């Protein structure tokens, strides 16, 4: 079963990594941007779904021969939740771009809350099991999940609110995909899979870039509500 799930997981990840470049460079809102974006969203959805299943299998496989299976399962489930929440919030922000009041949709609040919940679980697991990586990486989910909940639960204060939520969700998913790529290939360079520096390096380099890009568009897009 593991190999059956791993094949589509890897293929979808490769497609997502290739497709994510299209919306980044294409004219925003154009046909190429939208089509490339949907390929990325579908591929990342497959990545998340198969990751959830693989995480459960890893967690269930814990025994004397696989002492780290529980840890791998917890962490993979957390990364899957982080990725799914980012893709979902990015897409759903477009659907509700005209909203002027707080948003109470069960799906949107639920997946954002699940992001925070899995971050808390990962944090606690890391503290109890003495895993620095888990503790450090849990703050990514706490940060993004809190921002997602804040976005949905508050009435928009700027006209282009949906653009910033969309961009943040999509770029956050890109960071997750790139992080997974680096970690999966860590062994090729003689580094362990759970090397903290590998899991932190991509987000540490990418998050400031996301803030810079967001600041750039805040200067260009109208901010006042009509």
C-alpha positions as CSV (number, residue, x, y, z in Angstrom):
1,X,0.0,0.0,0.0
2,X,2.9,2.4,0.8
3,X,4.3,2.0,-2.7
4,X,0.9,2.5,-4.3
5,X,0.4,5.8,-2.5
6,X,4.0,6.9,-2.9
7,X,4.0,6.8,-6.7
8,X,1.1,9.4,-7.2
9,X,2.5,11.4,-4.3
10,X,5.9,11.8,-6.0
11,X,4.4,12.4,-9.5
12,X,2.0,15.0,-8.2
13,X,4.8,16.7,-6.3
14,X,6.9,17.0,-9.4
15,X,4.0,18.4,-11.4
16,X,3.2,20.9,-8.7
17,X,6.9,22.1,-8.6
18,X,6.9,22.6,-12.3
19,X,3.4,24.2,-12.4
20,X,4.0,26.7,-9.6
21,X,6.4,28.6,-11.8
22,X,3.7,29.5,-14.3
23,X,1.5,31.6,-12.0
24,X,4.5,33.3,-10.6
25,X,5.7,34.7,-14.0
26,X,2.5,34.8,-16.0
27,X,0.3,37.9,-16.2
28,X,-1.8,38.0,-13.0
29,X,-5.4,37.1,-13.7
30,X,-4.7,36.0,-17.3
31,X,-5.6,32.7,-18.8
32,X,-2.1,31.2,-18.5
33,X,-2.0,32.3,-14.9
34,X,-5.4,30.7,-14.1
35,X,-4.7,27.5,-15.9
36,X,-1.2,27.1,-14.4
37,X,-2.6,27.9,-11.0
38,X,-5.3,25.2,-11.3
39,X,-2.7,22.6,-12.3
40,X,-0.7,23.5,-9.2
41,X,-3.8,23.4,-7.0
42,X,-4.9,20.0,-8.2
43,X,-1.4,18.5,-8.0
44,X,-0.9,19.9,-4.5
45,X,-4.3,18.5,-3.5
46,X,-3.1,15.0,-4.6
47,X,0.1,15.6,-2.7
48,X,-1.7,16.5,0.5
49,X,-4.2,13.6,0.3
50,X,-1.6,11.0,-0.3
51,X,0.6,12.5,2.4
52,X,-2.2,12.1,4.9
53,X,-2.5,8.4,4.0
54,X,1.2,7.9,4.0
55,X,1.5,9.5,7.4
56,X,-1.1,7.2,8.9
57,X,0.7,4.1,7.4
58,X,4.0,5.3,8.8
59,X,2.5,5.9,12.3
60,X,0.9,2.4,12.2
61,X,4.2,0.8,11.2
62,X,6.0,1.7,14.4
63,X,7.9,-1.2,15.9
64,X,11.3,-2.2,17.1
65,X,12.7,-2.2,13.5
66,X,11.1,1.2,12.8
67,X,11.6,3.3,16.0
68,X,11.1,6.6,14.2
69,X,7.9,5.6,12.5
70,X,5.7,7.5,15.0
71,X,7.8,10.7,14.6
72,X,7.8,10.5,10.8
73,X,4.0,9.9,10.8
74,X,3.3,12.8,13.0
75,X,5.5,15.2,11.1
76,X,4.3,14.1,7.7
77,X,0.7,14.5,8.8
78,X,1.5,18.0,10.1
79,X,3.2,19.0,6.8
80,X,0.2,17.7,4.9
81,X,-2.2,19.8,7.0
82,X,0.1,22.8,6.5
83,X,0.1,22.4,2.7
84,X,-3.7,21.6,2.4
85,X,-4.6,24.7,4.5
86,X,-2.4,26.9,2.4
87,X,-3.8,25.7,-0.9
88,X,-7.4,25.8,0.4
89,X,-7.2,29.4,1.8
90,X,-5.5,30.6,-1.4
91,X,-8.3,29.2,-3.6
92,X,-11.2,30.0,-1.3
93,X,-10.1,33.7,-0.9
94,X,-10.9,34.1,-4.6
95,X,-14.3,32.6,-4.3
96,X,-15.2,35.0,-1.5
97,X,-13.4,38.1,-2.8
98,X,-16.5,40.3,-2.6
99,X,-17.3,39.6,1.0
100,X,-17.6,42.6,3.4
101,X,-18.3,40.7,6.6
102,X,-16.7,38.0,8.7
103,X,-16.7,34.6,7.1
104,X,-18.2,31.7,9.1
105,X,-17.9,28.8,6.5
106,X,-17.3,25.5,8.3
107,X,-14.7,24.2,5.8
108,X,-12.6,27.4,5.8
109,X,-12.5,27.7,9.5
110,X,-12.1,24.0,10.0
111,X,-9.1,23.5,7.8
112,X,-7.4,26.6,9.2
113,X,-8.1,25.4,12.8
114,X,-6.8,22.0,11.8
115,X,-3.6,23.7,10.7
116,X,-3.2,25.3,14.1
117,X,-4.1,22.1,15.9
118,X,-1.6,20.0,14.1
119,X,1.1,22.6,14.8
120,X,0.3,22.4,18.5
121,X,0.4,18.6,18.4
122,X,3.8,18.8,16.6
123,X,5.1,21.3,19.1
124,X,4.0,19.2,22.1
125,X,5.4,16.0,20.5
126,X,8.7,17.8,19.9
127,X,9.0,19.0,23.4
128,X,8.1,15.7,24.9
129,X,10.3,13.6,22.6
130,X,13.2,16.2,22.5
131,X,13.0,16.9,18.8
132,X,14.2,20.4,18.0
133,X,13.0,20.2,14.4
134,X,9.4,19.6,15.5
135,X,9.5,22.5,17.9
136,X,11.0,24.9,15.4
137,X,8.8,23.9,12.4
138,X,5.6,24.0,14.5
139,X,5.8,27.8,14.5
140,X,5.2,27.9,10.8
141,X,1.8,26.3,11.2
142,X,1.0,28.3,14.2
143,X,1.8,31.5,12.3
144,X,0.0,30.6,9.1
145,X,-3.0,29.0,10.7
146,X,-3.5,32.0,13.0
147,X,-3.3,34.4,10.0
148,X,-5.9,32.3,8.1
149,X,-8.3,32.2,11.0
150,X,-7.8,36.0,11.5
151,X,-8.5,36.6,7.8
152,X,-11.8,34.6,7.8
153,X,-13.1,35.8,11.2
154,X,-12.6,39.5,10.6
155,X,-14.4,41.8,8.1
156,X,-12.1,42.9,5.3
157,X,-10.4,46.2,5.9
158,X,-8.8,46.7,2.5
159,X,-10.3,46.3,-1.0
160,X,-7.6,43.9,-2.2
161,X,-7.9,41.6,0.9
162,X,-8.6,38.6,-1.3
163,X,-5.4,39.2,-3.4
164,X,-3.1,39.1,-0.4
165,X,-4.9,36.0,1.1
166,X,-4.6,34.3,-2.2
167,X,-1.0,35.2,-2.7
168,X,-0.1,34.2,0.8
169,X,-1.8,30.8,0.6
170,X,-0.3,29.9,-2.8
171,X,3.2,31.1,-2.0
172,X,3.0,29.3,1.4
173,X,2.2,26.1,-0.5
174,X,5.1,26.7,-2.8
175,X,7.4,26.9,0.2
176,X,6.0,23.6,1.5
177,X,6.6,21.9,-1.9
178,X,10.2,23.3,-2.1
179,X,10.9,22.3,1.5
180,X,9.7,18.7,0.8
181,X,11.9,18.6,-2.4
182,X,15.0,19.6,-0.4
183,X,14.4,17.2,2.4
184,X,13.5,14.2,0.2
185,X,16.8,14.6,-1.6
186,X,18.8,15.2,1.6
187,X,20.3,11.7,1.5
188,X,21.8,12.3,-1.9
189,X,24.0,14.9,-0.2
190,X,24.8,12.9,2.8
191,X,22.4,14.7,5.2
192,X,19.8,13.0,7.4
193,X,16.1,13.4,6.6
194,X,15.4,15.1,9.9
195,X,18.3,17.6,9.7
196,X,16.8,20.7,11.3
197,X,18.7,23.0,9.0
198,X,17.2,21.5,5.9
199,X,13.6,21.9,7.1
200,X,14.2,25.4,8.3
201,X,16.4,26.7,5.5
202,X,13.7,27.0,2.8
203,X,11.0,28.7,5.0
204,X,13.7,31.0,6.5
205,X,14.7,32.2,3.0
206,X,11.2,32.2,1.5
207,X,9.1,33.9,4.2
208,X,11.0,37.2,4.1
209,X,10.6,37.1,0.2
210,X,6.9,36.6,0.6
211,X,6.6,39.6,3.0
212,X,8.6,41.7,0.5
213,X,6.4,40.7,-2.4
214,X,3.3,41.4,-0.4
215,X,4.6,44.9,0.6
216,X,5.3,45.5,-3.1
217,X,1.7,44.8,-4.1
218,X,0.3,46.8,-1.2
219,X,2.0,49.8,-2.7
220,X,0.5,49.1,-6.1
221,X,-3.0,47.9,-5.4
222,X,-5.9,50.0,-4.0
223,X,-6.2,49.6,-0.3
224,X,-9.2,51.6,0.6
225,X,-12.6,49.9,0.9
226,X,-15.2,51.5,-1.4
